[in-house]
Amino acid sequence: SKKIFEGLKNKFSIAESYLGLGLYYSFGNEMDLDNAKNNFEQALKIYEALNSKEGLSRAFFMLGTYYQSKGEFDEAILYFTKSMNICIELENKFSEGLAYNSLASSYLEKREFGNAQFYYEKSLKLNEIIKNKVGYKNDLYSLASLYLRQLRYDEALRYLNILVERAKEEKDDRNQVLGLRWVASTYSG
């Protein structure tokens, strides 16, 4: 698809194609993270030339995921923060929540628990406001995981119990069972 867009000289579509290729190389059958990074950087250059803030936000976010997967958390935080700032400016609440959660995950890996908690809670509050059920439940899992890593079992159980109750209300059997398993392993751990 990239060759077709290049022939048409449609720069925005070329950037989108680079992002798509980057995603393919990040998660597809032919995983190649360095190739993914190159495609994300190509997309970023085009979005910069076009001054496409939405595109820049997505390219920054994907570069953040690249660095996170490589264990380079300071770089990941840099790119997730750039993405987050643009999301806030554009009032893109869904992507803003993703950026908060990704920032928190990078801080968690750095064992900066206070920063991780701050961004997980921001994501949780935002996802509740915008009624993003999937993001909200993911944030509950993330907060429980944060507290489990700190051996703060009561706080972890509080978030797991909220998760189980929410899943029950939504007739979400999968998350209800997973949440109950986490609760049981917390008590047995």
C-alpha positions as CSV (number, residue, x, y, z in Angstrom):
1,S,0.0,0.0,0.0
2,K,2.9,2.3,0.7
3,K,4.0,2.2,-3.0
4,I,0.5,3.1,-4.2
5,F,0.4,6.1,-1.9
6,E,3.8,7.2,-2.9
7,G,2.7,7.1,-6.6
8,L,-0.3,9.3,-5.7
9,K,1.8,11.8,-3.8
10,N,-0.7,11.7,-1.0
11,K,1.6,12.5,1.9
12,F,-0.9,12.0,4.7
13,S,-1.8,8.6,3.4
14,I,1.9,7.7,3.0
15,A,2.4,8.6,6.7
16,E,-0.6,6.4,7.6
17,S,0.9,3.6,5.6
18,Y,4.2,4.0,7.4
19,L,2.4,3.8,10.7
20,G,0.5,0.7,9.5
21,L,3.8,-1.0,8.5
22,G,5.3,0.0,11.8
23,L,2.4,-1.7,13.6
24,Y,2.8,-4.8,11.4
25,Y,6.5,-5.0,12.3
26,S,5.7,-4.5,16.0
27,F,3.0,-7.1,16.4
28,G,2.8,-9.1,13.1
29,N,4.2,-12.5,12.1
30,E,7.4,-10.9,10.9
31,M,8.2,-9.0,14.1
32,D,11.1,-6.7,13.5
33,L,11.2,-3.8,16.1
34,D,14.0,-1.9,14.4
35,N,12.0,-1.9,11.1
36,A,8.9,-0.8,13.1
37,K,10.9,2.1,14.6
38,N,12.1,3.2,11.1
39,N,8.5,3.2,9.8
40,F,7.3,5.2,12.8
41,E,10.1,7.7,12.3
42,Q,9.2,8.0,8.6
43,A,5.6,8.7,9.5
44,L,6.7,11.2,12.1
45,K,8.7,13.2,9.6
46,I,5.8,13.4,7.2
47,Y,3.3,14.4,10.0
48,E,5.8,17.1,11.1
49,A,6.0,18.5,7.5
50,L,2.2,18.4,7.3
51,N,1.8,19.9,10.8
52,S,-0.7,17.1,11.5
53,K,-1.1,17.2,15.3
54,E,-3.3,14.1,15.3
55,G,-0.7,12.2,13.2
56,L,2.2,13.5,15.4
57,S,0.3,12.2,18.5
58,R,0.0,8.8,17.0
59,A,3.6,8.6,15.8
60,F,4.9,9.8,19.2
61,F,2.7,7.2,20.9
62,M,4.0,4.4,18.7
63,L,7.6,5.4,19.2
64,G,6.8,5.3,22.9
65,T,5.6,1.7,22.6
66,Y,8.7,0.9,20.6
67,Y,11.0,2.2,23.4
68,Q,8.9,0.6,26.1
69,S,9.2,-2.8,24.4
70,K,12.9,-2.4,24.2
71,G,13.1,-1.6,27.9
72,E,14.2,2.0,27.3
73,F,11.7,3.6,29.6
74,D,13.1,7.1,29.8
75,E,12.7,7.4,26.0
76,A,9.3,5.8,26.2
77,I,8.2,8.4,28.8
78,L,9.5,11.2,26.6
79,Y,7.4,10.0,23.6
80,F,4.3,9.2,25.6
81,T,4.5,12.6,27.2
82,K,4.7,14.3,23.8
83,S,1.7,12.2,22.6
84,M,-0.2,13.0,25.8
85,N,0.3,16.8,25.5
86,I,-1.0,16.8,22.0
87,C,-4.0,14.7,23.0
88,I,-4.8,17.2,25.7
89,E,-4.5,20.1,23.3
90,L,-6.8,18.4,20.8
91,E,-9.2,17.2,23.5
92,N,-8.8,13.6,22.3
93,K,-9.9,12.0,25.6
94,F,-9.7,8.4,24.4
95,S,-6.0,8.7,23.3
96,E,-5.2,10.9,26.3
97,G,-6.3,7.9,28.5
98,L,-4.1,5.6,26.5
99,A,-1.1,7.9,26.9
100,Y,-1.7,8.2,30.7
101,N,-1.8,4.4,31.0
102,S,1.3,3.9,28.9
103,L,3.2,6.5,30.9
104,A,2.1,4.8,34.1
105,S,3.3,1.4,32.8
106,S,6.7,2.9,31.9
107,Y,7.0,4.4,35.4
108,L,6.0,1.1,36.9
109,E,8.8,-0.7,35.1
110,K,11.2,2.0,36.4
111,R,9.8,1.3,39.9
112,E,8.7,4.9,40.2
113,F,5.5,3.9,41.9
114,G,4.3,7.4,42.8
115,N,4.4,8.5,39.2
116,A,2.8,5.2,38.0
117,Q,0.0,5.6,40.5
118,F,-0.6,9.2,39.4
119,Y,-1.0,8.4,35.7
120,Y,-3.0,5.2,36.3
121,E,-5.4,7.2,38.5
122,K,-5.6,9.9,35.8
123,S,-6.4,7.3,33.2
124,L,-9.0,5.6,35.4
125,K,-10.8,8.9,36.2
126,L,-10.8,9.9,32.5
127,N,-12.0,6.5,31.3
128,E,-14.8,6.6,33.8
129,I,-15.8,10.1,32.6
130,I,-15.8,9.2,28.9
131,K,-17.4,5.8,29.6
132,N,-14.6,3.8,28.1
133,K,-15.4,0.5,29.8
134,V,-12.5,-1.4,28.4
135,G,-10.0,1.3,29.4
136,Y,-11.5,1.6,32.8
137,K,-11.2,-2.1,33.6
138,N,-7.7,-2.1,32.2
139,D,-6.8,0.7,34.6
140,L,-8.3,-1.2,37.5
141,Y,-6.1,-4.2,36.6
142,S,-3.1,-1.9,36.3
143,L,-3.7,-0.3,39.7
144,A,-4.1,-3.7,41.3
145,S,-0.8,-4.8,39.7
146,L,0.9,-1.7,40.9
147,Y,-0.1,-2.4,44.5
148,L,0.7,-6.1,44.3
149,R,4.2,-5.2,43.1
150,Q,4.5,-3.1,46.3
151,L,3.0,-5.9,48.5
152,R,0.1,-3.5,49.3
153,Y,-2.5,-6.2,49.2
154,D,-5.4,-4.3,50.7
155,E,-5.2,-1.6,48.0
156,A,-4.8,-4.2,45.3
157,L,-7.9,-6.0,46.5
158,R,-9.9,-2.8,46.6
159,Y,-9.3,-2.3,42.9
160,L,-9.9,-6.0,42.1
161,N,-13.2,-5.9,44.0
162,I,-14.3,-2.8,42.0
163,L,-13.3,-4.6,38.8
164,V,-15.3,-7.7,39.7
165,E,-18.3,-5.7,40.7
166,R,-18.1,-3.6,37.5
167,A,-17.7,-6.7,35.4
168,K,-20.7,-8.3,37.1
169,E,-22.9,-5.2,36.5
170,E,-21.9,-5.3,32.8
171,K,-22.4,-9.0,32.5
172,D,-18.7,-9.3,31.5
173,D,-18.0,-12.9,32.4
174,R,-14.4,-12.9,31.2
175,N,-13.3,-10.0,33.4
176,Q,-15.4,-11.2,36.3
177,V,-13.6,-14.6,36.2
178,L,-10.2,-13.0,35.7
179,G,-10.7,-10.6,38.5
180,L,-11.9,-13.3,40.9
181,R,-8.8,-15.3,40.0
182,W,-6.6,-12.3,40.8
183,V,-8.5,-11.9,44.1
184,A,-7.9,-15.6,45.0
185,S,-4.2,-15.5,44.1
186,T,-3.8,-12.4,46.2
187,Y,-5.3,-14.1,49.2
188,S,-3.2,-17.3,48.5
189,G,0.0,-15.4,47.6
